[in-house]
Amino acid sequence: MVSDPSSDTAESLRAFISRQRTLLSLEREAEIERTSLLLTNCTPRLLEQKGLALGSLGVVSAGIGLGGKTLVELERPAAFHSSQLFPPHTFSRPGDIARVEENVSLALPKKQAGKTKKAQNADTDAKTSRSAEGVVYKVTDTRIVIALDPPDSGDTDVEFPERCRVVKLANSITYDRMEKALDRLEKTVLPSSRKPNDKTDYQLTPLIRVLLGMSPPSKPTYTDDITFYDPSLNASQKRAVKFALAAKEVACIHGPPGTGKTHTLIEVIRQLTSTQVEAGIQNPTRVLVCGASNLSVDNILERLLALPAPDKGKGDPLKVTRIGHPARVMANEGVLESTLEVKASRSDQAALAKDVKAEIDAALDVLAGKGKGKGSKKPRGLERKKMWEDVRALRKEYRQREGGVVKAVLGESQIVLATCHTAGSRQLQNHTFDVVIIDEATQAMEVVCWVPIFKAKKLILAGDPMQLPPTILSLDKRRKNGRAKETKPARPKKPEKRPILRPPRTLETTLFDRLEKMYGPGIKRLLNIQYRMHAQICEFPSKTLYASKLKSHESVSSHLLQDLPSTSAFIASEDDDTVREVLRTPVIFFDTAGCEYFERLEGDGDEGSRCNENEATVVKAWAERLAGAGLHPSQIAIITPYQAQVTLLTSLLRPIYGPGLEIGTVDGMQGREKDAVIISLVRSNEKREVGFLKEKRRLNVAMTRAKRHLCVVGDSSTVQHGGGYLQKWLAWLEANADVRFAEV
């Protein structure tokens, strides 16, 4: 048996893995607690108000999808609702775990207390037969599709009552995959943790050794004769591409806002794949591209699909396949065509699988009473049991045939794209890659990054440690209870004399952060030219978070709202002072200090959110000024840290400007950009409390969304007490912005 590393190294590895496992367990418990508390303590009406349930739905159809899953489509029937549009809800991400069950009244939840054991068991049996769990497959404004796992025994889960509801549940699948990744990591680096009969081939690759500090990174091997496919790359982007290609084990690309991080990754992917094809190599480089979110993965996929086809004789087009549930699958036909499901359905081997699927669908229709002929009734007794046995046998055959189709499609794919946790799905179970690229790596917990890492020999991480970290429920809970300090992103001055693996304090410490702290800034390359913000908007974040290295490209450094074609009529009809006030000022600060525009708490205790009605009126007035000057609603975004303020602003502005005007929290706007951004800070109180507004990364994201115009609305007398960073920001606004005192 292979022996463990030296005692010191083994101890640090054991401590690191143990700490990750503990933190992950706390996070799982926090999510389960949040969901279960809401489900048990909330009335159905409150659940719907919080967006955790959709009630009074009817089943439109049920069929078979990829993996033999039952796809149940639900909508709001006209018989129960005045509008078929869904109310605001949180079922926004394909892959969310949900339960479809019988609709309950909007009164208090039913209590089991006082019931006999027999009655309780009857309730349980009823719930089992008339509810099922699955994942959100697709969501539109009027319909939601849930993919239900096929039952192993017993009756089906598609016989739902006339009125159903969908309830959001804790996502255990993601946590199961992360725990499996930790188990594999432990068995890979600590052979003594393996069971005697474990025959798995655990490969301790040079990549894993570097990531865990067991050995330093190898010296990069640079190639001088690189021909860049994209001639528009700037010097820092070219350096990052060369470094990513030259690194033997791991490379990090640090992309501040607007610096073309995705642009750079596309060049890296083209260099890794196309050069191999042109050289005529039989086994070209295979790349697994992952991201922290579906959005980041689909963004890269769209860019890859938009690449020009190679000239004749210079190789075939890149073979790209997207695994999982694309977040925007209906918005882009190319994305849809590249998904595994569509490719599998159109492959030559899919015909037999389709025949089996048709048999299953027909049987399900008969079982649901939707068979051909008038007066079709649901089969009963032995006939029903026999039909379900046939369906289970057909499903098994379908999964086997479909597995062969999936294997064939993925086998010929040179680039595979998936979220980090979807990389652990059964479709990729036996696939290996030469390189794995993880985008938005600074928004992903380290543990989830290990899921795809095991599949490759080399790792490229891309992200920005100065933007939002992963959302950690257990840490937020501790902060609310006053037991956790703010976690600062890693900004190492010098690397350790030798790599030291330290257990993380929280799950906010990402793999990108840890590698930079372990190996110093030499492990990464910074993209330092930004193509988004006016130079004045860029100045403060560059100085305080990027050591003044972030520079504005000449194409954007002086662009203003007055340069937009839609503002020409306003410029022609107004005097110079008015035009300057609205369209020629890159940064404005409406200071509400002394106005007593105090915030208000919405909701109860920790679950509450904050809003500020007077501040919302100031925001509304300025949005009207911008729209009146010719800006389209789609060119404006309103950002605020609090969901209650989002709801308030939406009620004020959405009826006027429609869905084109984006109003959202900071978290929802990361990665986005708009010509004009209005930030509502909300916090204004006599205690001078600012809450999580003091998180510099959150503020950085908010202010760097703006391209030509940034307007800040807030109470300086409150905000200045939020720590050194906020003090510096307000001092900078005072000195550089057009400061106006807000009066409603």
LUMFI-206370 format. One line per field, with one value per residue (C-alpha): residue in three letters; x, y, z. Coordinates in steps of 0.02 Angstrom, whole numbers, plus 50000, padded with zeros to 5 digits. Layout:
REM LUMFI-206370
type: [ALA; ...]
px: [X; ...]
py: [Y; ...]
pz: [Z; ...]
This chain:
REM LUMFI-206370
type: [MET; VAL; SER; ASP; PRO; SER; SER; ASP; THR; ALA; GLU; SER; LEU; ARG; ALA; PHE; ILE; SER; ARG; GLN; ARG; THR; LEU; LEU; SER; LEU; GLU; ARG; GLU; ALA; GLU; ILE; GLU; ARG; THR; SER; LEU; LEU; LEU; THR; ASN; CYS; THR; PRO; ARG; LEU; LEU; GLU; GLN; LYS; GLY; LEU; ALA; LEU; GLY; SER; LEU; GLY; VAL; VAL; SER; ALA; GLY; ILE; GLY; LEU; GLY; GLY; LYS; THR; LEU; VAL; GLU; LEU; GLU; ARG; PRO; ALA; ALA; PHE; HIS; SER; SER; GLN; LEU; PHE; PRO; PRO; HIS; THR; PHE; SER; ARG; PRO; GLY; ASP; ILE; ALA; ARG; VAL; GLU; GLU; ASN; VAL; SER; LEU; ALA; LEU; PRO; LYS; LYS; GLN; ALA; GLY; LYS; THR; LYS; LYS; ALA; GLN; ASN; ALA; ASP; THR; ASP; ALA; LYS; THR; SER; ARG; SER; ALA; GLU; GLY; VAL; VAL; TYR; LYS; VAL; THR; ASP; THR; ARG; ILE; VAL; ILE; ALA; LEU; ASP; PRO; PRO; ASP; SER; GLY; ASP; THR; ASP; VAL; GLU; PHE; PRO; GLU; ARG; CYS; ARG; VAL; VAL; LYS; LEU; ALA; ASN; SER; ILE; THR; TYR; ASP; ARG; MET; GLU; LYS; ALA; LEU; ASP; ARG; LEU; GLU; LYS; THR; VAL; LEU; PRO; SER; SER; ARG; LYS; PRO; ASN; ASP; LYS; THR; ASP; TYR; GLN; LEU; THR; PRO; LEU; ILE; ARG; VAL; LEU; LEU; GLY; MET; SER; PRO; PRO; SER; LYS; PRO; THR; TYR; THR; ASP; ASP; ILE; THR; PHE; TYR; ASP; PRO; SER; LEU; ASN; ALA; SER; GLN; LYS; ARG; ALA; VAL; LYS; PHE; ALA; LEU; ALA; ALA; LYS; GLU; VAL; ALA; CYS; ILE; HIS; GLY; PRO; PRO; GLY; THR; GLY; LYS; THR; HIS; THR; LEU; ILE; GLU; VAL; ILE; ARG; GLN; LEU; THR; SER; THR; GLN; VAL; GLU; ALA; GLY; ILE; GLN; ASN; PRO; THR; ARG; VAL; LEU; VAL; CYS; GLY; ALA; SER; ASN; LEU; SER; VAL; ASP; ASN; ILE; LEU; GLU; ARG; LEU; LEU; ALA; LEU; PRO; ALA; PRO; ASP; LYS; GLY; LYS; GLY; ASP; PRO; LEU; LYS; VAL; THR; ARG; ILE; GLY; HIS; PRO; ALA; ARG; VAL; MET; ALA; ASN; GLU; GLY; VAL; LEU; GLU; SER; THR; LEU; GLU; VAL; LYS; ALA; SER; ARG; SER; ASP; GLN; ALA; ALA; LEU; ALA; LYS; ASP; VAL; LYS; ALA; GLU; ILE; ASP; ALA; ALA; LEU; ASP; VAL; LEU; ALA; GLY; LYS; GLY; LYS; GLY; LYS; GLY; SER; LYS; LYS; PRO; ARG; GLY; LEU; GLU; ARG; LYS; LYS; MET; TRP; GLU; ASP; VAL; ARG; ALA; LEU; ARG; LYS; GLU; TYR; ARG; GLN; ARG; GLU; GLY; GLY; VAL; VAL; LYS; ALA; VAL; LEU; GLY; GLU; SER; GLN; ILE; VAL; LEU; ALA; THR; CYS; HIS; THR; ALA; GLY; SER; ARG; GLN; LEU; GLN; ASN; HIS; THR; PHE; ASP; VAL; VAL; ILE; ILE; ASP; GLU; ALA; THR; GLN; ALA; MET; GLU; VAL; VAL; CYS; TRP; VAL; PRO; ILE; PHE; LYS; ALA; LYS; LYS; LEU; ILE; LEU; ALA; GLY; ASP; PRO; MET; GLN; LEU; PRO; PRO; THR; ILE; LEU; SER; LEU; ASP; LYS; ARG; ARG; LYS; ASN; GLY; ARG; ALA; LYS; GLU; THR; LYS; PRO; ALA; ARG; PRO; LYS; LYS; PRO; GLU; LYS; ARG; PRO; ILE; LEU; ARG; PRO; PRO; ARG; THR; LEU; GLU; THR; THR; LEU; PHE; ASP; ARG; LEU; GLU; LYS; MET; TYR; GLY; PRO; GLY; ILE; LYS; ARG; LEU; LEU; ASN; ILE; GLN; TYR; ARG; MET; HIS; ALA; GLN; ILE; CYS; GLU; PHE; PRO; SER; LYS; THR; LEU; TYR; ALA; SER; LYS; LEU; LYS; SER; HIS; GLU; SER; VAL; SER; SER; HIS; LEU; LEU; GLN; ASP; LEU; PRO; SER; THR; SER; ALA; PHE; ILE; ALA; SER; GLU; ASP; ASP; ASP; THR; VAL; ARG; GLU; VAL; LEU; ARG; THR; PRO; VAL; ILE; PHE; PHE; ASP; THR; ALA; GLY; CYS; GLU; TYR; PHE; GLU; ARG; LEU; GLU; GLY; ASP; GLY; ASP; GLU; GLY; SER; ARG; CYS; ASN; GLU; ASN; GLU; ALA; THR; VAL; VAL; LYS; ALA; TRP; ALA; GLU; ARG; LEU; ALA; GLY; ALA; GLY; LEU; HIS; PRO; SER; GLN; ILE; ALA; ILE; ILE; THR; PRO; TYR; GLN; ALA; GLN; VAL; THR; LEU; LEU; THR; SER; LEU; LEU; ARG; PRO; ILE; TYR; GLY; PRO; GLY; LEU; GLU; ILE; GLY; THR; VAL; ASP; GLY; MET; GLN; GLY; ARG; GLU; LYS; ASP; ALA; VAL; ILE; ILE; SER; LEU; VAL; ARG; SER; ASN; GLU; LYS; ARG; GLU; VAL; GLY; PHE; LEU; LYS; GLU; LYS; ARG; ARG; LEU; ASN; VAL; ALA; MET; THR; ARG; ALA; LYS; ARG; HIS; LEU; CYS; VAL; VAL; GLY; ASP; SER; SER; THR; VAL; GLN; HIS; GLY; GLY; GLY; TYR; LEU; GLN; LYS; TRP; LEU; ALA; TRP; LEU; GLU; ALA; ASN; ALA; ASP; VAL; ARG; PHE; ALA; GLU; VAL]
px: [50000; 50059; 50117; 50057; 50165; 50281; 50199; 50199; 50126; 50000; 49943; 49917; 49823; 49714; 49677; 49636; 49516; 49436; 49405; 49329; 49216; 49160; 49123; 49029; 48925; 48880; 48830; 48720; 48637; 48608; 48521; 48416; 48370; 48321; 48213; 48134; 48097; 48011; 47914; 47858; 47830; 47763; 47586; 47567; 47525; 47687; 47786; 47718; 47755; 47936; 47945; 47973; 47811; 47694; 47516; 47357; 47446; 47378; 47473; 47484; 47581; 47698; 47829; 48001; 48162; 48348; 48395; 48224; 48158; 47975; 47953; 47798; 47741; 47631; 47541; 47416; 47245; 47123; 46996; 47100; 47190; 47148; 47321; 47425; 47587; 47682; 47706; 47887; 47973; 48144; 48129; 48246; 48385; 48367; 48431; 48345; 48268; 48079; 47932; 47768; 47625; 47440; 47390; 47346; 47236; 47316; 47277; 47401; 47499; 47414; 47474; 47502; 47476; 47318; 47305; 47306; 47455; 47341; 47288; 47468; 47517; 47371; 47433; 47607; 47541; 47436; 47585; 47694; 47571; 47523; 47692; 47864; 48032; 48138; 48235; 48177; 48205; 48138; 48046; 47951; 47836; 47685; 47749; 47871; 47938; 47999; 48108; 48060; 48171; 48091; 48030; 48121; 47966; 47783; 47668; 47720; 47730; 47641; 47463; 47441; 47279; 47189; 47271; 47457; 47590; 47779; 47887; 48073; 48184; 48364; 48481; 48563; 48635; 48765; 48820; 48829; 48946; 49056; 49068; 49115; 49250; 49321; 49317; 49411; 49537; 49570; 49595; 49708; 49829; 49812; 49818; 49792; 49613; 49567; 49474; 49572; 49456; 49456; 49523; 49498; 49647; 49681; 49807; 49907; 49944; 50068; 49916; 49844; 50015; 50033; 49856; 49885; 50061; 50143; 50261; 50285; 50225; 50342; 50429; 50318; 50375; 50346; 50329; 50392; 50299; 50120; 50005; 49854; 49687; 49615; 49719; 49625; 49700; 49795; 49967; 49902; 49780; 49919; 50029; 49887; 49859; 50045; 50054; 49901; 49975; 50149; 50098; 50121; 49997; 49897; 49875; 49762; 49693; 49640; 49506; 49442; 49276; 49271; 49444; 49388; 49412; 49295; 49376; 49544; 49477; 49408; 49583; 49656; 49528; 49565; 49753; 49731; 49620; 49640; 49830; 49822; 49697; 49799; 49955; 49864; 49881; 49771; 49720; 49692; 49682; 49516; 49456; 49324; 49257; 49166; 49091; 49017; 48849; 48750; 48760; 48950; 48954; 48825; 48917; 49075; 48973; 48892; 49064; 49131; 48982; 49008; 49187; 49215; 49229; 49408; 49466; 49465; 49608; 49640; 49544; 49363; 49250; 49268; 49156; 49071; 48943; 48852; 48802; 48666; 48523; 48578; 48507; 48463; 48427; 48275; 48358; 48489; 48460; 48647; 48655; 48507; 48585; 48746; 48664; 48693; 48506; 48481; 48640; 48593; 48417; 48486; 48625; 48615; 48607; 48456; 48321; 48299; 48299; 48161; 48055; 48070; 48029; 47872; 47816; 47843; 47747; 47601; 47596; 47600; 47454; 47351; 47395; 47343; 47176; 47229; 47232; 47158; 46971; 46822; 46793; 46968; 46985; 47136; 47178; 47152; 47214; 47322; 47312; 47385; 47521; 47570; 47580; 47695; 47809; 47818; 47856; 47998; 48074; 48059; 48139; 48287; 48308; 48290; 48427; 48544; 48516; 48525; 48688; 48766; 48707; 48775; 48941; 48958; 48916; 49036; 49171; 49188; 49172; 49333; 49262; 49135; 49051; 48962; 48944; 49070; 48948; 48870; 49046; 49014; 48860; 48848; 48869; 49050; 49086; 49224; 49286; 49456; 49524; 49691; 49641; 49499; 49456; 49350; 49272; 49204; 49320; 49313; 49125; 49139; 49176; 49341; 49258; 49147; 49301; 49376; 49233; 49304; 49486; 49497; 49459; 49609; 49799; 49803; 49695; 49662; 49563; 49486; 49401; 49419; 49446; 49389; 49212; 49077; 49135; 49029; 48864; 48887; 48726; 48811; 48929; 48786; 48695; 48846; 48868; 48687; 48714; 48872; 48992; 49091; 49204; 49211; 49317; 49442; 49499; 49678; 49801; 49973; 50127; 50251; 50235; 50272; 50453; 50383; 50204; 50101; 49926; 49818; 49639; 49516; 49422; 49266; 49202; 49223; 49408; 49410; 49540; 49596; 49620; 49714; 49834; 49878; 49911; 50013; 50119; 50110; 50061; 50172; 50034; 49923; 49921; 49820; 49715; 49740; 49648; 49462; 49340; 49184; 49197; 49230; 49399; 49319; 49207; 49358; 49472; 49417; 49408; 49575; 49661; 49589; 49571; 49688; 49842; 49807; 49849; 49677; 49678; 49538; 49555; 49553; 49390; 49296; 49399; 49299; 49134; 48977; 48788; 48787; 48879; 48729; 48629; 48464; 48508; 48533; 48356; 48372; 48541; 48468; 48317; 48397; 48521; 48702; 48687; 48542; 48635; 48790; 48688; 48610; 48721; 48897; 48927; 49003; 48979; 48839; 48807; 48637; 48677; 48525; 48619; 48510; 48351; 48299; 48261; 48268; 48264; 48124; 48137; 48023; 47985; 48034; 48206; 48342; 48224; 48186; 48253; 48268; 48194; 48198; 48044; 48111; 48273; 48170; 48082; 48251; 48301; 48135; 48157; 48332; 48279; 48143; 48272; 48381; 48235; 48177; 48350; 48330; 48400; 48304; 48250; 48363; 48514; 48481; 48503; 48455; 48557; 48528; 48594; 48421; 48281; 48146; 48212; 48210; 48027; 47986; 48077; 47999; 47825; 47867; 47957; 47906; 47729; 47808; 47960; 47918; 48039; 48174; 48228; 48331; 48308; 48402; 48520; 48709; 48721; 48607; 48707; 48881; 48949; 48825; 48849; 48737; 48765; 48690; 48683; 48592; 48643; 48524; 48621; 48462; 48548; 48502; 48477; 48522; 48628; 48741; 48729; 48770; 48754; 48835; 48853; 49029; 49080; 49199; 49179; 48990; 49014; 49147; 49027; 48891; 48997; 49087; 48928; 48917; 48990; 48956; 48863; 48857; 48731; 48741; 48597; 48632; 48655; 48838; 48811; 48766; 48874; 49036; 49028; 49043; 49232; 49387; 49337; 49170; 49254; 49378; 49238; 49134; 49289; 49323; 49142; 49152; 49309; 49269; 49082; 48949; 48876; 48692; 48585; 48428; 48260; 48099]
py: [50000; 50177; 50268; 50438; 50593; 50652; 50676; 50868; 50869; 50734; 50830; 50992; 50898; 50812; 50976; 51064; 50929; 50913; 51101; 51103; 50958; 51046; 51209; 51119; 51026; 51191; 51263; 51114; 51128; 51315; 51287; 51145; 51246; 51397; 51295; 51184; 51331; 51423; 51268; 51222; 51393; 51492; 51491; 51442; 51623; 51683; 51550; 51619; 51798; 51748; 51669; 51493; 51420; 51435; 51385; 51332; 51260; 51136; 51000; 51040; 50887; 50747; 50663; 50584; 50685; 50650; 50522; 50441; 50582; 50630; 50810; 50885; 51053; 51163; 51329; 51444; 51390; 51528; 51444; 51485; 51647; 51812; 51814; 51669; 51764; 51697; 51815; 51854; 51693; 51615; 51470; 51563; 51437; 51274; 51140; 51208; 51069; 51075; 50969; 50956; 50919; 50942; 51124; 51172; 51313; 51481; 51464; 51410; 51250; 51092; 51028; 50844; 50870; 50789; 50664; 50480; 50380; 50299; 50470; 50528; 50374; 50404; 50581; 50516; 50388; 50520; 50638; 50501; 50455; 50633; 50723; 50702; 50789; 50841; 50985; 51140; 51104; 51260; 51418; 51548; 51689; 51572; 51393; 51292; 51120; 51002; 50850; 50709; 50559; 50395; 50289; 50126; 50039; 50070; 50186; 50336; 50513; 50591; 50567; 50738; 50815; 50949; 51087; 51073; 51184; 51187; 51214; 51253; 51135; 51131; 51071; 50914; 50853; 50992; 50957; 50769; 50799; 50917; 50792; 50655; 50770; 50794; 50606; 50576; 50712; 50633; 50460; 50531; 50623; 50513; 50330; 50270; 50336; 50211; 50050; 49888; 49830; 49998; 49962; 50140; 50216; 50375; 50476; 50604; 50716; 50861; 50977; 50911; 50921; 51104; 51151; 51077; 51149; 50978; 51045; 51217; 51254; 51205; 51343; 51398; 51348; 51494; 51483; 51630; 51597; 51619; 51690; 51769; 51735; 51898; 52047; 52165; 52091; 52218; 52188; 52129; 52009; 51936; 51914; 51823; 51708; 51666; 51633; 51519; 51419; 51411; 51357; 51172; 51147; 51304; 51483; 51622; 51766; 51916; 52012; 52173; 52246; 52279; 52211; 52077; 51922; 51816; 51888; 51827; 51654; 51631; 51663; 51537; 51406; 51438; 51424; 51262; 51180; 51254; 51246; 51061; 51032; 51130; 51032; 50872; 50791; 50637; 50668; 50856; 50945; 50919; 51063; 51064; 51240; 51268; 51416; 51460; 51493; 51442; 51622; 51623; 51456; 51510; 51674; 51580; 51460; 51604; 51680; 51514; 51490; 51665; 51626; 51623; 51453; 51402; 51423; 51271; 51153; 51228; 51108; 51074; 51188; 51163; 51026; 51102; 51023; 51103; 50989; 51030; 51153; 51311; 51462; 51549; 51397; 51477; 51646; 51587; 51455; 51416; 51380; 51263; 51171; 51143; 51063; 50879; 50846; 50916; 50837; 50669; 50678; 50713; 50584; 50429; 50315; 50405; 50325; 50168; 50270; 50379; 50225; 50169; 50346; 50347; 50183; 50257; 50416; 50315; 50206; 50359; 50435; 50277; 50274; 50456; 50422; 50513; 50362; 50362; 50342; 50418; 50391; 50326; 50278; 50250; 50064; 49989; 49842; 49709; 49794; 49953; 49857; 49764; 49926; 50003; 49852; 49876; 50062; 50026; 49898; 50020; 50159; 50046; 50005; 50190; 50241; 50109; 50162; 50345; 50314; 50249; 50402; 50522; 50431; 50448; 50634; 50677; 50564; 50671; 50839; 50936; 51068; 51024; 51160; 51139; 51220; 51160; 51046; 50980; 50921; 50784; 50719; 50541; 50599; 50648; 50505; 50422; 50570; 50652; 50815; 50897; 51066; 51127; 51313; 51385; 51556; 51660; 51557; 51693; 51666; 51478; 51387; 51295; 51128; 51138; 51178; 51010; 50921; 50963; 50974; 50784; 50768; 50865; 50881; 51070; 51209; 51388; 51499; 51666; 51792; 51946; 51930; 52111; 52072; 51972; 51811; 51652; 51672; 51580; 51554; 51488; 51638; 51762; 51680; 51698; 51880; 51918; 51840; 51942; 51795; 51822; 51960; 52024; 51912; 52011; 51949; 51889; 52026; 51950; 52060; 51918; 51731; 51611; 51551; 51380; 51332; 51314; 51238; 51326; 51275; 51411; 51516; 51519; 51453; 51629; 51588; 51531; 51425; 51582; 51676; 51533; 51504; 51688; 51691; 51530; 51571; 51760; 51870; 51768; 51637; 51759; 51889; 52050; 52120; 52307; 52394; 52417; 52450; 52498; 52649; 52834; 52872; 52965; 52818; 52701; 52811; 52765; 52575; 52575; 52674; 52581; 52401; 52378; 52475; 52609; 52482; 52482; 52603; 52661; 52625; 52783; 52727; 52743; 52859; 53015; 52948; 53028; 53013; 53159; 53048; 52929; 52957; 52953; 53112; 53225; 53296; 53342; 53427; 53528; 53587; 53630; 53761; 53717; 53717; 53592; 53478; 53485; 53446; 53289; 53223; 53289; 53240; 53066; 53055; 53133; 53114; 53158; 53178; 53158; 53204; 53314; 53274; 53140; 53017; 52872; 52690; 52570; 52384; 52271; 52099; 52021; 52016; 51928; 51890; 52075; 52189; 52378; 52511; 52701; 52782; 52961; 52900; 52801; 52962; 53044; 52893; 52899; 53085; 53061; 52911; 53023; 53158; 53032; 52959; 53135; 53172; 53031; 52876; 52716; 52620; 52477; 52593; 52626; 52513; 52547; 52450; 52438; 52320; 52278; 52174; 52279; 52434; 52337; 52295; 52476; 52548; 52418; 52470; 52654; 52635; 52473; 52535; 52685; 52610; 52424; 52278; 52365; 52466; 52347; 52362; 52237; 52198; 52206; 52017; 52009; 52140; 52063; 52040; 52167; 52345; 52494; 52668; 52747; 52671; 52741; 52669; 52684; 52655; 52648; 52659; 52814; 52802; 52889; 52740; 52763; 52577; 52526; 52335; 52241; 52403; 52407; 52257; 52340; 52205; 52231; 52419; 52389; 52286; 52418; 52566; 52475; 52429; 52607; 52650; 52837; 52898; 52849; 52926; 52886; 52925; 52909; 52985; 53033; 53062; 52877; 52796; 52880; 52779; 52614; 52599; 52662; 52612; 52702; 52854; 52860; 52838; 52981; 53093; 53050; 53087; 53254; 53301; 53229; 53208; 53337; 53340; 53389; 53396; 53294; 53370; 53281]
pz: [50000; 49959; 50115; 50174; 50151; 50290; 50459; 50451; 50275; 50316; 50470; 50372; 50235; 50364; 50452; 50287; 50227; 50399; 50408; 50233; 50281; 50441; 50352; 50214; 50343; 50427; 50259; 50218; 50389; 50364; 50197; 50264; 50418; 50317; 50200; 50333; 50449; 50308; 50257; 50433; 50510; 50362; 50299; 50117; 50078; 50160; 50067; 49904; 49958; 49993; 49821; 49890; 49822; 49673; 49715; 49626; 49474; 49349; 49255; 49069; 49015; 49074; 48964; 48964; 48953; 48956; 49089; 49087; 49197; 49196; 49138; 49220; 49149; 49258; 49235; 49323; 49254; 49210; 49325; 49479; 49429; 49347; 49266; 49201; 49237; 49387; 49534; 49588; 49641; 49670; 49547; 49431; 49410; 49316; 49433; 49590; 49694; 49706; 49763; 49669; 49789; 49817; 49836; 50014; 50074; 50111; 50296; 50430; 50396; 50452; 50620; 50653; 50839; 50907; 50765; 50796; 50733; 50605; 50540; 50531; 50432; 50314; 50287; 50249; 50125; 50039; 50028; 49956; 49820; 49773; 49781; 49706; 49711; 49564; 49489; 49397; 49213; 49130; 49184; 49082; 49135; 49131; 49145; 49249; 49204; 49341; 49300; 49418; 49448; 49389; 49535; 49571; 49634; 49665; 49570; 49472; 49535; 49386; 49449; 49527; 49589; 49490; 49593; 49632; 49706; 49683; 49839; 49838; 49938; 49997; 49860; 49930; 49764; 49756; 49935; 49902; 49755; 49855; 49998; 49874; 49805; 49981; 50011; 49849; 49891; 50060; 49986; 49850; 49964; 50120; 50064; 50243; 50235; 50100; 50140; 50112; 49972; 49881; 49705; 49638; 49548; 49648; 49548; 49646; 49496; 49495; 49487; 49650; 49733; 49684; 49737; 49910; 49934; 49928; 49793; 49711; 49534; 49394; 49298; 49152; 48978; 48861; 48672; 48571; 48409; 48471; 48337; 48420; 48338; 48406; 48349; 48466; 48625; 48729; 48806; 48976; 48893; 48785; 48940; 49027; 48877; 48864; 49051; 49047; 48903; 48979; 49155; 49186; 49328; 49371; 49311; 49377; 49273; 49376; 49281; 49364; 49299; 49113; 49073; 48950; 49056; 48949; 48793; 48858; 48903; 48727; 48658; 48782; 48727; 48543; 48573; 48670; 48540; 48366; 48361; 48399; 48260; 48133; 48181; 48133; 48304; 48317; 48498; 48510; 48677; 48766; 48872; 49010; 49035; 49199; 49290; 49458; 49374; 49220; 49162; 49154; 49062; 48934; 48908; 48858; 48750; 48654; 48622; 48559; 48444; 48373; 48318; 48128; 48047; 48003; 47823; 47711; 47747; 47917; 48025; 48069; 48172; 48360; 48427; 48578; 48696; 48842; 48986; 49110; 49102; 49008; 49099; 48936; 48830; 48747; 48717; 48593; 48462; 48452; 48638; 48621; 48475; 48574; 48726; 48758; 48754; 48579; 48511; 48585; 48513; 48338; 48333; 48223; 48375; 48449; 48339; 48446; 48605; 48530; 48495; 48676; 48735; 48628; 48709; 48883; 48840; 48771; 48927; 49040; 48944; 48971; 49157; 49172; 49085; 48927; 48812; 48637; 48617; 48701; 48885; 48920; 49102; 49210; 49226; 49397; 49500; 49418; 49248; 49323; 49415; 49256; 49157; 49287; 49278; 49089; 49110; 49232; 49112; 48968; 49071; 49109; 48925; 48881; 49004; 48933; 48752; 48797; 48892; 48732; 48636; 48769; 48771; 48583; 48582; 48724; 48654; 48498; 48589; 48602; 48719; 48853; 48957; 49124; 49293; 49422; 49512; 49350; 49303; 49432; 49341; 49278; 49096; 49131; 49250; 49149; 49047; 49069; 48999; 48970; 49041; 49150; 49148; 49289; 49257; 49402; 49513; 49646; 49662; 49686; 49848; 49838; 49872; 49717; 49610; 49657; 49567; 49392; 49450; 49466; 49281; 49215; 49221; 49216; 49291; 49235; 49356; 49307; 49421; 49528; 49717; 49735; 49679; 49768; 49853; 49860; 49953; 50118; 50218; 50376; 50380; 50354; 50499; 50613; 50561; 50605; 50776; 50801; 50802; 50643; 50583; 50405; 50294; 50193; 50023; 50014; 49961; 49994; 49991; 49979; 49952; 50093; 50100; 50065; 50021; 50179; 50172; 50300; 50344; 50289; 50416; 50309; 50143; 50074; 50054; 49873; 49785; 49689; 49855; 49936; 49791; 49783; 49969; 49960; 49807; 49794; 49645; 49528; 49517; 49422; 49284; 49299; 49157; 49183; 49040; 49064; 48921; 49018; 49132; 49110; 49188; 49334; 49377; 49368; 49473; 49650; 49632; 49539; 49676; 49826; 49765; 49616; 49674; 49541; 49404; 49324; 49177; 49062; 48876; 48771; 48688; 48853; 48963; 48917; 48850; 48923; 48910; 48786; 48661; 48648; 48487; 48582; 48680; 48528; 48532; 48715; 48684; 48540; 48642; 48811; 48870; 48903; 49093; 49089; 48969; 49079; 49235; 49162; 49022; 49048; 49230; 49251; 49441; 49545; 49732; 49803; 49988; 50102; 50262; 50373; 50276; 50401; 50262; 50383; 50328; 50375; 50419; 50318; 50391; 50556; 50636; 50539; 50396; 50373; 50238; 50233; 50123; 50117; 50042; 50030; 49952; 49827; 49778; 49742; 49637; 49542; 49506; 49436; 49331; 49258; 49218; 49128; 49031; 48989; 48918; 48792; 48880; 48846; 49003; 48945; 48961; 49146; 49298; 49478; 49607; 49794; 49929; 49999; 49923; 50009; 49919; 49754; 49784; 49826; 49676; 49562; 49619; 49582; 49414; 49329; 49286; 49198; 49110; 49098; 49116; 49013; 49165; 49272; 49459; 49567; 49708; 49693; 49685; 49533; 49436; 49447; 49272; 49199; 49136; 49092; 49022; 49178; 49351; 49503; 49672; 49820; 49981; 50090; 50260; 50360; 50548; 50710; 50768; 50615; 50569; 50390; 50396; 50253; 50156; 50232; 50125; 50001; 49870; 49864; 49842; 49710; 49606; 49621; 49566; 49425; 49329; 49259; 49089; 49066; 49219; 49403; 49522; 49709; 49828; 50014; 50186; 50210; 50397; 50417; 50284; 50340; 50501; 50405; 50417; 50329; 50152; 50158; 50235; 50090; 49964; 50035; 50042; 49860; 49812; 49904; 49807; 49635; 49611; 49578; 49755; 49763; 49918; 49899; 49934; 49889]
